[in-house]
Amino acid sequence: MDRFTGFPKDAMGFWHELEVEMNKAWFDAHKARYEAQWVAPFTALLAQVSAKLAATYRGIPLGAPKIMRIHRDVRFGKDKSPYKTWIGGGISLDTKKPTESVVALYAHFGLGEDFVGAGQYTFMDDTLVRWRKVVADAKTGPAIAKLVAGLTKKGYGIAASDTLARVPKPFDPEHPRAELLRMKGLVVAFPAIPRGLIHKPAFADWLVEHAKAAAPLAKWLHAHL
């Protein structure tokens, strides 16, 4: 598939059936369906969006679009279900996985809540130290606070993998950017996807529009972290 034409209208049925069956024999028998209904169109979608974002991120190489594995890591959790009931993927600002770096776009679709956004959901230890330092700094911090405020005013959500109840030490609990200091990631959540849009070619343009709006924040993260 060279161009995104929309996810099939009956594609959600795959996730509902997988949730009930949840076994290797069933998945192997329906893998071609998964590839055709979700992987192929999602691959085309990410490639198309990436091409249209190249100019916005001129000077910053975009990583190849990547789709996450459908297999769950069951080593540590109580839930031993072997498969995810959603598909996720994104476009990073470097060669790392979208889950390990700043992303120009991340999206997932399936059972439960759909999500589309940009930024970095989780700051690893070294990155978290740098994040707090630049946010607290009087020279670098105001810029990211201004970007967050501007996006929020336009109706975008701001989220993170975790937000502390208190400002971490040694920072002042009354710091003007206390809310950002408490966050252990920073993601711009796009508005809710209009009903039925994922089944239409226009979904690609919708993603590009919002990814461009989020680009200044993603660029700031890439430059400072």
N, C-alpha and C positions, 0 to 999 in steps of 0.2 A: 504494500500500500504506500503510494508516494505522497498522497495528500489526504489530510484528515477530512472525512465526510460525515463524521458523527458516530458515536457509539450506537450499535443496533438498539432499537426500541425494546427488544425482548432480552437484552443482555443481562439485566438484573436477575433474571430467572436463574442464571448460572450460580449466583451467590446463594440464593435461597436453597437451591438443591444441594450445593456443597455443604451448607450448614447442617443439613439433615443427614447427609451421607457421611461426610468427613472420614473417608478411608482411601487408601492408596488405589485400590482396585477401581473404585468409582472415578477418582480423579484421572487415572491413566486412561480410562475409557473415554473421558470427556476433555482431555487435555487439548485436543485440536480445536474444540469449541472455545475453550478459554483463550487460546492463542488468537483465534479469529475474531472473537467478540470483544476482547479486552486488550491483549498485548499488541496486536497489530495496529489497531486504531490509536492506542495510547502512544505507541512509538512514533506514529506519523504526526500526532498532535504535538508531542514534545519537540520533534525535529522542526516542525513548521514554526512553532513559537520561538524556538531558539534562533532560527534564521532571521526572524523579524526583530529580535532583541539585540542582535549583533551590533547594530549601529548605536543603540542606547548604551551598550557596555564597551564602546570603542576604547581600546587600550587595555581592556581586561579580558583575557581569553575565557570563553565559556567552555566548561567541560562538556563532553559528549552526554547527551540526554541518557539517563539511566532509569531502569525500572527495577523495583525491588523484587526479591524472590517471594513467591507465594508460600513457600515453606516457612513455618514458624520455628523459632528457636525454643524448644521445649525443655531445655536442660535445667532451668532454674525456677520456672513458674509452676504453679499447681495445675494450670490448664495445659493438658497434654494434647490438645487438638493439633493435628499435624499441619493444617493449612489455615492461612489467613482468609477471611471472608471479605477481602477488599484488595484493591491493587493500588500501589503507590509508586511514585517516581518523580524525578525532577531534573533541574538543570543547575549545576553548581558553577561557582565562579573560579574553580580550579579543577584539578584532576581527581580530587577526592570524591568519595560517595556523597550524594546529596544529604545524607543523614549526618555527615561528619564535617560539613563546611557551610559557608554562606551560600545560599541558593538564590538565583534569580527567580526561580519558580519551584514550588513543590505542590503536588496535588495527590489526593487519594480519593477513590470512589468505591462504593460497595455497600454492605450492610452497615447501618448506623449512620453517623454524620459524615457527609462529604466535607472535604477541606481543601482550600487552595490558598496559598500565601507565599511569602518570600522572607528571607532573613536567615537566622540560625536558631533552631529550636532549643538546642542544648549547647552550652559552652563547656568544653572539657576543662580540666583543672587549670592548665596553663592559660588557656583562653579566658577563663573566668577571672583570673588574677589581672590580666591586661584590661578586660572589660571594666572592672571596678576602678582601676587606676585612671583610665581615660574618661570615664563618666564623672568621676569625682574632680578631675582636673578643671580648673577655672577656664583654661584655654580651649580644651577639646570637648568638655562635657556639654556646654550650652548648645552646640550644633546638633547633637543627637537628640537632645530634649526638644529642640525646635522642630526637627523632622517628625518625631513621634507626635507632638502636639498637632502639627499640620495634618498628618494622616488621620489622626483621631477625629479632628474637626470635619474631615471629608467623609467620615463614616466607616473608616477602616478600623478593624480591631487590632489590639496589641496583646500578644500572648507570649508565654515561655513554658518550658518543660516544668519549671518549678519557680515559685516566688516565695522568698522567706517571709516570715511573719514580722521580723525586725531587720533593721539595717545592720549588716555585718560589721563587726569590729575590724579595724579601729575607726571606722567612719562615723561622723556625727549623726545621731539619730534624726536631727533636724536639718540634715543636708538638703539643699534646694532640689536635688535630684534623687532624693531618698527612694522613691518608687522604682527608679531604674536600677539603683544599687541593690535592691532586694531581688531583682530578677536574675535568673540563672540561664537566660537565653533571651532572644528578642526576635519575634516573628510578627510580620504584618499579615493579618488575616484579611483576605479579600471579602467583599460583600457576599451574601448568599447567592449561589448560582441560580439564575432565573429558571423556573420550572421548564423542563424539556429542552433546555439549551444544549445539554451534553450530547443530544442526538442530532445536532445540526452543525454544519460547517462553520457557522458564525461563532461557535464556542471558542475557536482558536483566536479570533479577533478580540473577543471579550477578555480572554486571558492576557493577551498582549497589552491591551489597554491598562489593565490593573497592574501588570508586572512593570510597566513603564512608570506608573505612579509610585510604585514601591522601590524603584531602582535607586533613588538617592540614598535611602536608608541602607539598602544592601551594599551600595558602594562604600558608604561610611564604615560599615562593619568590616568589609574586606580591607579597607585602607588602614584601619586602626587595630584590627585583631589578627 
